[in-house]
Amino acid sequence: MNQTRRMLLGAVLGVVAGLGLARGIAPAQAESPVVVFAAASLKNALDEASAAWTKETGKTARISYAASSALAKQIEAGAPADLFVSADLAWMDYVAGKDGLKPGTRSNLLRNALVLIAPKDSSLAVDLKPSLDLSKALGDGRIAMGNVEAVPAGKYGKAALEHLGAWEGVKGRVAQAENVRAALLLVARGEVPLGIVYATDAVSDPSVRVLATFPADSHPPVIYPVALTRDSTNPDAAALLAYLRSPTARVFFERQGFTVIGAENRT
C-alpha cells in the first residue's frame, strides 16, 4: 500500500472513529433536565430533594419557583414545563381545565399550615381568636400577604382573616406581594410589622418568628397537588415525580415542616 492510499485510509478510519464517538456521546448530550414549575414556598425542600435525586440517578432538574397563579398561567401559555407543583388545588384545577395535565398523573402531595409572623426582634403578641382586631398590632404599618386574589397564601390569608372578623379592619393596609416568599422577605427586612405566610416559610428564615398559627378551620386546607404536564416529553419527568412521592423524598419535605399526604401508606 503506497503512502497516498495509507493516508486516505487513515483519514477514512478517523472519520469513522469520530462518528462512532459522536454517536456514543449523543445520548448524553440529548438528555435535558426535567423542568419543574413549583410554588415559591417549596424552594428549600424541593432544592434538597432534587439535589438528592440528581446524586442518586445522575439526572437533573431545573426548577422555576413563583406563585402558583403565575406558573399556571405560564403553562396555559405554552411554557415548556414537565412537572407542576401547586400550593393549592384551585390553580391545579385551572391547568386541568385547560387540558394542561397528563391524565392519571395528578395526586395530592403535601399539606401546610398558615401562620402570622413578625420580625425576630418584635415584641408583638397576637391571639388569633374571633373578632380579631389587628390595628393595634399594626400601628402605622401594614401586613404582608401574597396577592389576595391570586396567590394561594394570600387567598388563604384573606379567608382566615374574614373568618376571624379581621379583614375589614386591615384590607386597606395590606402589602400585597407577588408570592409568599416575597411577603416573607418584607417581614424579615422589618419593612412591615406583620405577615401571613406558610409555617414552612417561617421555618426557612431565622429573621422572623411565628406569633400564632391560624386555626385549621379558618381557611381551606393548604394542599399541594402535583402532576405531569400534558406536553411533557422528557422521559425522566415521570421518574422525578415518582421520586417526590417516595419515602426517600419524605425527609426533605418533613424537615421543612410539610406534612406528606399518605406517608403512612408509603413505607
Stockholm file with secondary structure:
# STOCKHOLM 1.0

chainA/1-267         MNQTRRMLLGAVLGVVAGLGLARGIAPAQAESPVVVFAAASLKNALDEASAAWTKETGKTARISYAASSALAKQIEAGAPADLFVSADLAWMDYVAGKDGLKPGTRSNLLRNALVLIAPKDSSLAVDLKPSLDLSKALGDGRIAMGNVEAVPAGKYGKAALEHLGAWEGVKGRVAQAENVRAALLLVARGEVPLGIVYATDAVSDPSVRVLATFPADSHPPVIYPVALTRDSTNPDAAALLAYLRSPTARVFFERQGFTVIGAENRT
#=GR chainA/1-267 SS CCHHHHHHHHHHHHHHHHHHHHHHHHHHHHCCCEEEEEEGGGHHHHHHHHHHHHHHHSCCEEEEEECHHHHHHHHHTTCCCSEEECSSHHHHHHHHHTTCBCTTCCEEEEEECEEEEEETTCCCCCCCCTTCCCHHHHTTCCEEEECTTTSHHHHHHHHHHHHTTCHHHHGGGEEEESSHHHHHHHHHTTSSSEEEEEHHHHHHCTTEEEEEECCGGGSCCEEEEEEEBTTCCCTTHHHHHHHHTSHHHHHHHHHTTCEETTGGGCC
#=GC SS_cons         CCHHHHHHHHHHHHHHHHHHHHHHHHHHHHCCCEEEEEEGGGHHHHHHHHHHHHHHHSCCEEEEEECHHHHHHHHHTTCCCSEEECSSHHHHHHHHHTTCBCTTCCEEEEEECEEEEEETTCCCCCCCCTTCCCHHHHTTCCEEEECTTTSHHHHHHHHHHHHTTCHHHHGGGEEEESSHHHHHHHHHTTSSSEEEEEHHHHHHCTTEEEEEECCGGGSCCEEEEEEEBTTCCCTTHHHHHHHHTSHHHHHHHHHTTCEETTGGGCC
//
